[in-house]
Amino acid sequence: MVEQTATSEPAQPEPPQPEPMPTEPPQDEPAGGESACLLALVCTDCGALADRPPPTACWRCGTVIERQ
């Protein structure tokens, strides 16, 4: 029977392995929110969206929303 002798060097932990790279590109998430073309409808005072194209009054605070 062969005896194993302990080595004088402590065992070194293995270095962490990097995570494997994905093989497929990530799925795009749908963009949230409204499109930028609605920017002209945003009330500059309260941020509400007008229910009609400018010029109109904001339904929430009454501020006049002008054409840009």
Protein Blocks (a to p, Z undefined) as FASTA:
>chain_A
ZZddddfbdcdddddddddddfbdcdddddedjdfklmmmpcfklopacfbdcddddfkl
opacddZZ
